[in-house]
């Protein structure tokens, strides 16, 4: 890993202990997982809106 920024502060990864390096790697991995979850959430919202529009169209036809 190269230098990393946390709370706007540059972290010299090489100066971290083994525990600090492991913690940083875990934090990076968790952040990547959160980004993936956010992408999934956006995809699920798109699908939910799509299916909701189908239901709205069908119920609008019944109201006519």
N, C-alpha and C positions, 0 to 999 in steps of 0.2 A: 504494500500500500504506500501511497505517497502522502503528502501533507493533506490534512483533512480539516474542515471547518465545522466547529460546533458553537452555536450561539454567537456566530460572527467572529469567533476567535480561531485563528489558524492553530492546528495541533500538529506538532512534529511527531509523527508516528514512531520514528526511530528512537525518540527519547522516552517512549512509554515502556513500562515493564511488560513482561509477558502477559500478566493479568490485564493490564491496560489495553494491550494490543488485541487480546481475545475479546474484551468487552467492546472495543471499537468495531471489531469484525461482526460481533453479534448485533450491534446497533445498526450497522450498514445492512446486514441481512434482513433485520426486522423492517427497516425502511423500505427495502426492495419488496418485501412481502406486502407492506401497506400500499405501495404503489400498485401492485398487482390486484389487490383487493379493491382499490378505488376504480381501476379499469373494469373489473367484473361488475361493480356496483353500477357504473355507467351503462354497461351492456344490458344488465338486468332491467334498469329503468327504461331503456329504449324498448326492450321486449314487452315490458309491462304496459307501456303507453301504446304500443302497437295493438296488443290484445284488447286493451280497454277501448281503443277506437273502434275495433270490430264490434264489441258489445254495444257501444253507443250507437253505431250505425244500425244495428239490428233492432235496438229498442226504439230508435227514432222512426223506423219503418212501421213498427207496431202502433206508434202514437198517431200516425197519419190516418 
